[in-house]
Amino acid sequence: MTAYSKQLIIFDKDGTLTPSKGPMSAEMANLLIKLLERKKVAIISGSGFPLFEIQVLRVLPNDAKNLSNLLILPVSGTRLYAWRGTWNEQYAEHLSPQEKEKIMTSLNSALKQAGYEKPQKIYGQLIEDRGSQITFSALGQNAPFGLKNAWDPTHEKRQNIVLFLQPKLPEFDVRIGGTTSIDVTKRGVNKGYGIRRLEEYLKMPLENMVFVGDALYHGGNDYPAKATGIDCISVSGPEDTKKLITSWLE
């Protein structure tokens, strides 16, 4: 079965459909709308729903049709939104206050041990509570893409932080995400978990799905999707994804 013949196409967001924390291009939005005329599409990311609104949903044309074919899975699929005239939350899972406190305390300790130096200028929150995930962003959530891209291109800085953080949080998953971030969730909560929840929600087997992402390498935040056994397509960025969707539409 070829990728395009699958019933559901699942996209990662940042680095796949959009630049990191930036809005989707109008060209990508139009390609997505055309794809929704023919296919069910899901978008999964570690970011919260407000960023989905800014990066994806507000970029879609006002007269966009077939939105009922689009599913939004923020925070690695611990939440799911479907279109019912408006975007309605279908389910949501949360970390407890005690779990959040432990993660934040451990994160601050690990940052000190790893020698992380807080930059003079911060763009938004350094540590963000996403309900079912705590995310550290080295320059702040809203840092310009150019700055973020240059901060840790080899992942070495974040891998060093993770080395100190993971032993403090054995009951949680700690992952490198995006370009400057580290995500902490309950054990087993990742994009693979989100895909399994999607499988359950749609009552659709994995062999009828394909996943498209830019971080399918071992340790990347898309790698857990690959580990489910779902067919995967690796892309190098949004331009590569545009070419892929265009080839499908042809």
BATORPA-804303 format. One record per residue (C-alpha): residue in one letter; x, y, z; residue number from 1. Coordinates in nm, 4 decimals. Layout:
BEGIN
r->A, c1->X, c2->Y, c3->Z, k->NUM
...
end
This chain:
BEGIN
r->M, c1->0.0000, c2->0.0000, c3->0.0000, k->1
r->T, c1->0.1513, c2->0.3355, c3->-0.1025, k->2
r->A, c1->0.1584, c2->0.6255, c3->0.1432, k->3
r->Y, c1->-0.1069, c2->0.8240, c3->-0.0411, k->4
r->S, c1->-0.3458, c2->0.5278, c3->-0.0523, k->5
r->K, c1->-0.3661, c2->0.5300, c3->0.3306, k->6
r->Q, c1->-0.6894, c2->0.6491, c3->0.4930, k->7
r->L, c1->-0.5201, c2->0.8870, c3->0.7387, k->8
r->I, c1->-0.2125, c2->1.1060, c3->0.6969, k->9
r->I, c1->-0.0587, c2->1.2229, c3->1.0260, k->10
r->F, c1->0.1764, c2->1.5217, c3->1.0200, k->11
r->D, c1->0.4166, c2->1.6512, c3->1.2810, k->12
r->K, c1->0.3800, c2->2.0321, c3->1.3078, k->13
r->D, c1->0.7036, c2->2.2244, c3->1.3812, k->14
r->G, c1->0.9712, c2->2.1597, c3->1.1212, k->15
r->T, c1->0.7264, c2->1.9618, c3->0.9071, k->16
r->L, c1->0.4215, c2->2.1797, c3->0.8280, k->17
r->T, c1->0.5495, c2->2.5007, c3->0.9878, k->18
r->P, c1->0.8813, c2->2.6606, c3->1.0798, k->19
r->S, c1->0.9541, c2->2.6164, c3->1.4520, k->20
r->K, c1->0.6862, c2->2.8120, c3->1.6437, k->21
r->G, c1->0.6143, c2->3.0103, c3->1.3241, k->22
r->P, c1->0.2933, c2->3.0218, c3->1.1182, k->23
r->M, c1->0.2263, c2->2.7866, c3->0.8313, k->24
r->S, c1->0.2716, c2->2.9484, c3->0.4898, k->25
r->A, c1->-0.0332, c2->3.0356, c3->0.2778, k->26
r->E, c1->0.0947, c2->2.7870, c3->0.0186, k->27
r->M, c1->0.1071, c2->2.5076, c3->0.2781, k->28
r->A, c1->-0.2433, c2->2.6033, c3->0.4002, k->29
r->N, c1->-0.3829, c2->2.5741, c3->0.0480, k->30
r->L, c1->-0.2155, c2->2.2357, c3->-0.0030, k->31
r->L, c1->-0.3593, c2->2.1150, c3->0.3279, k->32
r->I, c1->-0.7107, c2->2.2260, c3->0.2294, k->33
r->K, c1->-0.6796, c2->2.0386, c3->-0.1019, k->34
r->L, c1->-0.5574, c2->1.7301, c3->0.0829, k->35
r->L, c1->-0.8563, c2->1.7500, c3->0.3209, k->36
r->E, c1->-1.0883, c2->1.7235, c3->0.0187, k->37
r->R, c1->-0.9528, c2->1.3722, c3->-0.0360, k->38
r->K, c1->-0.8113, c2->1.2447, c3->0.2939, k->39
r->K, c1->-0.8433, c2->1.2431, c3->0.6702, k->40
r->V, c1->-0.5506, c2->1.4391, c3->0.8178, k->41
r->A, c1->-0.4228, c2->1.4621, c3->1.1754, k->42
r->I, c1->-0.1577, c2->1.7018, c3->1.3100, k->43
r->I, c1->0.0284, c2->1.6026, c3->1.6271, k->44
r->S, c1->0.2788, c2->1.8084, c3->1.8255, k->45
r->G, c1->0.4189, c2->1.8582, c3->2.1717, k->46
r->S, c1->0.2901, c2->2.2165, c3->2.1710, k->47
r->G, c1->-0.0392, c2->2.3262, c3->2.3268, k->48
r->F, c1->-0.3623, c2->2.4100, c3->2.1423, k->49
r->P, c1->-0.3048, c2->2.7915, c3->2.1506, k->50
r->L, c1->0.0051, c2->2.7460, c3->1.9301, k->51
r->F, c1->-0.1926, c2->2.5260, c3->1.6912, k->52
r->E, c1->-0.4397, c2->2.8129, c3->1.6575, k->53
r->I, c1->-0.1641, c2->3.0662, c3->1.5800, k->54
r->Q, c1->0.0487, c2->2.8448, c3->1.3553, k->55
r->V, c1->-0.2133, c2->2.6437, c3->1.1663, k->56
r->L, c1->-0.5820, c2->2.7136, c3->1.2244, k->57
r->R, c1->-0.5773, c2->3.0924, c3->1.1790, k->58
r->V, c1->-0.3796, c2->3.0529, c3->0.8562, k->59
r->L, c1->-0.6448, c2->2.8316, c3->0.6967, k->60
r->P, c1->-0.8843, c2->3.0194, c3->0.4631, k->61
r->N, c1->-1.2011, c2->3.1507, c3->0.6306, k->62
r->D, c1->-1.4140, c2->2.9542, c3->0.3843, k->63
r->A, c1->-1.2164, c2->2.6317, c3->0.4370, k->64
r->K, c1->-1.4313, c2->2.3245, c3->0.3835, k->65
r->N, c1->-1.3852, c2->1.9642, c3->0.4983, k->66
r->L, c1->-1.2451, c2->2.0672, c3->0.8394, k->67
r->S, c1->-1.4305, c2->1.7646, c3->0.9771, k->68
r->N, c1->-1.1515, c2->1.5641, c3->0.8069, k->69
r->L, c1->-0.8890, c2->1.7384, c3->1.0240, k->70
r->L, c1->-0.7943, c2->1.6259, c3->1.3754, k->71
r->I, c1->-0.5668, c2->1.8293, c3->1.6058, k->72
r->L, c1->-0.3587, c2->1.6484, c3->1.8706, k->73
r->P, c1->-0.1751, c2->1.8932, c3->2.1002, k->74
r->V, c1->0.0696, c2->1.7916, c3->2.3729, k->75
r->S, c1->0.1696, c2->1.4659, c3->2.2001, k->76
r->G, c1->-0.1875, c2->1.3454, c3->2.1680, k->77
r->T, c1->-0.2863, c2->1.3803, c3->2.5332, k->78
r->R, c1->-0.5619, c2->1.6020, c3->2.3946, k->79
r->L, c1->-0.7647, c2->1.5708, c3->2.0786, k->80
r->Y, c1->-0.9735, c2->1.8368, c3->1.9034, k->81
r->A, c1->-1.2275, c2->1.7739, c3->1.6282, k->82
r->W, c1->-1.4284, c2->2.0244, c3->1.4213, k->83
r->R, c1->-1.7949, c2->2.0464, c3->1.5171, k->84
r->G, c1->-1.8626, c2->2.3957, c3->1.3835, k->85
r->T, c1->-1.5930, c2->2.5032, c3->1.6310, k->86
r->W, c1->-1.2881, c2->2.3147, c3->1.7596, k->87
r->N, c1->-1.4152, c2->2.0853, c3->2.0361, k->88
r->E, c1->-1.1932, c2->1.8975, c3->2.2816, k->89
r->Q, c1->-1.2723, c2->1.5250, c3->2.2641, k->90
r->Y, c1->-1.0516, c2->1.4185, c3->2.5572, k->91
r->A, c1->-0.7763, c2->1.5609, c3->2.7782, k->92
r->E, c1->-0.5269, c2->1.4191, c3->3.0269, k->93
r->H, c1->-0.3328, c2->1.6160, c3->3.2883, k->94
r->L, c1->-0.0322, c2->1.5903, c3->3.5160, k->95
r->S, c1->-0.1207, c2->1.6270, c3->3.8848, k->96
r->P, c1->-0.0031, c2->1.9388, c3->4.0771, k->97
r->Q, c1->0.2468, c2->1.7178, c3->4.2673, k->98
r->E, c1->0.3872, c2->1.5766, c3->3.9425, k->99
r->K, c1->0.4242, c2->1.9245, c3->3.7943, k->100
r->E, c1->0.6050, c2->2.0518, c3->4.1040, k->101
r->K, c1->0.8496, c2->1.7596, c3->4.0990, k->102
r->I, c1->0.9245, c2->1.8081, c3->3.7278, k->103
r->M, c1->0.9853, c2->2.1821, c3->3.7614, k->104
r->T, c1->1.2078, c2->2.1438, c3->4.0697, k->105
r->S, c1->1.4096, c2->1.8689, c3->3.8979, k->106
r->L, c1->1.4370, c2->2.0716, c3->3.5780, k->107
r->N, c1->1.5730, c2->2.3780, c3->3.7562, k->108
r->S, c1->1.8259, c2->2.1587, c3->3.9392, k->109
r->A, c1->1.9375, c2->1.9846, c3->3.6170, k->110
r->L, c1->1.9805, c2->2.3179, c3->3.4375, k->111
r->K, c1->2.2215, c2->2.4340, c3->3.7094, k->112
r->Q, c1->2.4147, c2->2.1055, c3->3.7001, k->113
r->A, c1->2.4421, c2->2.1170, c3->3.3204, k->114
r->G, c1->2.5781, c2->2.4726, c3->3.3303, k->115
r->Y, c1->2.2869, c2->2.6274, c3->3.1433, k->116
r->E, c1->2.3206, c2->3.0063, c3->3.1354, k->117
r->K, c1->1.9986, c2->3.2008, c3->3.1074, k->118
r->P, c1->2.0309, c2->3.4429, c3->2.8134, k->119
r->Q, c1->2.0086, c2->3.8173, c3->2.8790, k->120
r->K, c1->1.6954, c2->3.8401, c3->2.6675, k->121
r->I, c1->1.4167, c2->3.5830, c3->2.7070, k->122
r->Y, c1->1.1357, c2->3.5498, c3->2.4527, k->123
r->G, c1->0.8338, c2->3.4272, c3->2.6484, k->124
r->Q, c1->0.8330, c2->3.1501, c3->2.9078, k->125
r->L, c1->1.1417, c2->2.9373, c3->2.9757, k->126
r->I, c1->0.9393, c2->2.6626, c3->3.1458, k->127
r->E, c1->0.5806, c2->2.6167, c3->3.0288, k->128
r->D, c1->0.3022, c2->2.4118, c3->3.1885, k->129
r->R, c1->0.1020, c2->2.2536, c3->2.9061, k->130
r->G, c1->-0.1289, c2->2.0581, c3->3.1344, k->131
r->S, c1->-0.0071, c2->1.7115, c3->3.0404, k->132
r->Q, c1->0.3495, c2->1.8179, c3->2.9584, k->133
r->I, c1->0.6142, c2->2.0505, c3->3.1033, k->134
r->T, c1->0.8349, c2->2.2083, c3->2.8373, k->135
r->F, c1->1.1677, c2->2.3871, c3->2.8796, k->136
r->S, c1->1.2625, c2->2.6271, c3->2.5968, k->137
r->A, c1->1.6207, c2->2.7527, c3->2.6274, k->138
r->L, c1->1.5552, c2->3.0989, c3->2.4809, k->139
r->G, c1->1.1861, c2->3.1252, c3->2.5661, k->140
r->Q, c1->0.8830, c2->2.9871, c3->2.3834, k->141
r->N, c1->0.8618, c2->3.2737, c3->2.1345, k->142
r->A, c1->1.2271, c2->3.3208, c3->2.0374, k->143
r->P, c1->1.2941, c2->3.4092, c3->1.6701, k->144
r->F, c1->1.3554, c2->3.1052, c3->1.4535, k->145
r->G, c1->1.7059, c2->3.2149, c3->1.3514, k->146
r->L, c1->1.8211, c2->3.2418, c3->1.7145, k->147
r->K, c1->1.6619, c2->2.9107, c3->1.8073, k->148
r->N, c1->1.8126, c2->2.7313, c3->1.5106, k->149
r->A, c1->2.1624, c2->2.8480, c3->1.6017, k->150
r->W, c1->2.1452, c2->2.7649, c3->1.9742, k->151
r->D, c1->2.1765, c2->2.3847, c3->1.9694, k->152
r->P, c1->2.1937, c2->2.2511, c3->1.6115, k->153
r->T, c1->2.3760, c2->1.9313, c3->1.7195, k->154
r->H, c1->2.1412, c2->1.8698, c3->2.0207, k->155
r->E, c1->2.4541, c2->1.8489, c3->2.2402, k->156
r->K, c1->2.3451, c2->2.1171, c3->2.4891, k->157
r->R, c1->2.0049, c2->1.9592, c3->2.5452, k->158
r->Q, c1->2.1426, c2->1.6054, c3->2.5614, k->159
r->N, c1->2.3694, c2->1.7269, c3->2.8423, k->160
r->I, c1->2.0689, c2->1.8666, c3->3.0332, k->161
r->V, c1->1.8732, c2->1.5429, c3->2.9752, k->162
r->L, c1->2.1649, c2->1.3406, c3->3.1213, k->163
r->F, c1->2.1182, c2->1.5248, c3->3.4527, k->164
r->L, c1->1.7381, c2->1.5411, c3->3.4364, k->165
r->Q, c1->1.6372, c2->1.1851, c3->3.3458, k->166
r->P, c1->1.7774, c2->1.0201, c3->3.6654, k->167
r->K, c1->1.5794, c2->1.2692, c3->3.8763, k->168
r->L, c1->1.2549, c2->1.1753, c3->3.6977, k->169
r->P, c1->1.2643, c2->0.7964, c3->3.6419, k->170
r->E, c1->0.8850, c2->0.7734, c3->3.6300, k->171
r->F, c1->0.8619, c2->1.0303, c3->3.3481, k->172
r->D, c1->0.9736, c2->1.0510, c3->2.9862, k->173
r->V, c1->1.2251, c2->1.3255, c3->2.9067, k->174
r->R, c1->1.2723, c2->1.4081, c3->2.5370, k->175
r->I, c1->1.4458, c2->1.6607, c3->2.3159, k->176
r->G, c1->1.1862, c2->1.8444, c3->2.1085, k->177
r->G, c1->1.1811, c2->2.1231, c3->1.8510, k->178
r->T, c1->1.4994, c2->2.3317, c3->1.8157, k->179
r->T, c1->1.5618, c2->2.4475, c3->2.1754, k->180
r->S, c1->1.3178, c2->2.2534, c3->2.3905, k->181
r->I, c1->1.3019, c2->1.9578, c3->2.6281, k->182
r->D, c1->0.9633, c2->1.7949, c3->2.6947, k->183
r->V, c1->0.8681, c2->1.6024, c3->3.0089, k->184
r->T, c1->0.5553, c2->1.3854, c3->3.0205, k->185
r->K, c1->0.4241, c2->1.0834, c3->3.2062, k->186
r->R, c1->0.6061, c2->0.7641, c3->3.1105, k->187
r->G, c1->0.4972, c2->0.6449, c3->2.7674, k->188
r->V, c1->0.3311, c2->0.9746, c3->2.6690, k->189
r->N, c1->0.4816, c2->1.0748, c3->2.3352, k->190
r->K, c1->0.3768, c2->1.0875, c3->1.9702, k->191
r->G, c1->0.3583, c2->0.7079, c3->1.9670, k->192
r->Y, c1->0.1112, c2->0.7286, c3->2.2546, k->193
r->G, c1->-0.0859, c2->0.9942, c3->2.0637, k->194
r->I, c1->-0.1020, c2->0.7751, c3->1.7550, k->195
r->R, c1->-0.2323, c2->0.4836, c3->1.9637, k->196
r->R, c1->-0.5020, c2->0.7106, c3->2.1114, k->197
r->L, c1->-0.5902, c2->0.8187, c3->1.7574, k->198
r->E, c1->-0.6114, c2->0.4545, c3->1.6493, k->199
r->E, c1->-0.8541, c2->0.3943, c3->1.9373, k->200
r->Y, c1->-1.0569, c2->0.7130, c3->1.8721, k->201
r->L, c1->-1.1025, c2->0.6433, c3->1.4991, k->202
r->K, c1->-1.1173, c2->0.2635, c3->1.5352, k->203
r->M, c1->-0.8659, c2->0.2528, c3->1.2501, k->204
r->P, c1->-0.5672, c2->0.0145, c3->1.2337, k->205
r->L, c1->-0.2145, c2->0.1528, c3->1.2040, k->206
r->E, c1->-0.1664, c2->-0.0050, c3->0.8617, k->207
r->N, c1->-0.4231, c2->0.2446, c3->0.7275, k->208
r->M, c1->-0.2146, c2->0.5416, c3->0.8508, k->209
r->V, c1->0.1110, c2->0.7102, c3->0.7523, k->210
r->F, c1->0.3174, c2->0.9531, c3->0.9629, k->211
r->V, c1->0.5214, c2->1.2423, c3->0.8187, k->212
r->G, c1->0.7858, c2->1.4119, c3->1.0361, k->213
r->D, c1->1.1265, c2->1.5796, c3->1.0419, k->214
r->A, c1->1.2707, c2->1.4173, c3->1.3584, k->215
r->L, c1->1.2343, c2->1.0435, c3->1.3012, k->216
r->Y, c1->1.5970, c2->0.9779, c3->1.4012, k->217
r->H, c1->1.6691, c2->0.7897, c3->1.7244, k->218
r->G, c1->1.6119, c2->1.0314, c3->2.0150, k->219
r->G, c1->1.4110, c2->1.2742, c3->1.8004, k->220
r->N, c1->1.0637, c2->1.3710, c3->1.9161, k->221
r->D, c1->0.9066, c2->1.1950, c3->1.6139, k->222
r->Y, c1->1.0932, c2->0.8693, c3->1.6783, k->223
r->P, c1->0.8234, c2->0.7276, c3->1.9140, k->224
r->A, c1->0.5810, c2->0.7438, c3->1.6192, k->225
r->K, c1->0.8167, c2->0.5208, c3->1.4200, k->226
r->A, c1->0.8413, c2->0.2803, c3->1.7142, k->227
r->T, c1->0.4665, c2->0.2020, c3->1.6858, k->228
r->G, c1->0.5309, c2->0.0287, c3->1.3532, k->229
r->I, c1->0.3324, c2->0.2865, c3->1.1549, k->230
r->D, c1->0.4659, c2->0.3627, c3->0.8055, k->231
r->C, c1->0.6751, c2->0.6803, c3->0.8241, k->232
r->I, c1->0.8052, c2->0.9374, c3->0.5770, k->233
r->S, c1->1.0977, c2->1.1576, c3->0.6802, k->234
r->V, c1->1.1078, c2->1.5172, c3->0.5556, k->235
r->S, c1->1.3792, c2->1.7799, c3->0.5946, k->236
r->G, c1->1.1409, c2->2.0723, c3->0.6529, k->237
r->P, c1->0.8229, c2->2.2468, c3->0.5305, k->238
r->E, c1->0.9540, c2->2.2892, c3->0.1741, k->239
r->D, c1->1.0111, c2->1.9152, c3->0.1527, k->240
r->T, c1->0.6595, c2->1.8545, c3->0.2922, k->241
r->K, c1->0.5099, c2->2.0847, c3->0.0262, k->242
r->K, c1->0.6775, c2->1.8790, c3->-0.2454, k->243
r->L, c1->0.5432, c2->1.5595, c3->-0.0883, k->244
r->I, c1->0.1823, c2->1.6845, c3->-0.0667, k->245
r->T, c1->0.2027, c2->1.8287, c3->-0.4188, k->246
r->S, c1->0.3182, c2->1.4904, c3->-0.5525, k->247
r->W, c1->0.0212, c2->1.3243, c3->-0.3809, k->248
r->L, c1->-0.2264, c2->1.5749, c3->-0.5207, k->249
r->E, c1->-0.0924, c2->1.5227, c3->-0.8715, k->250
end
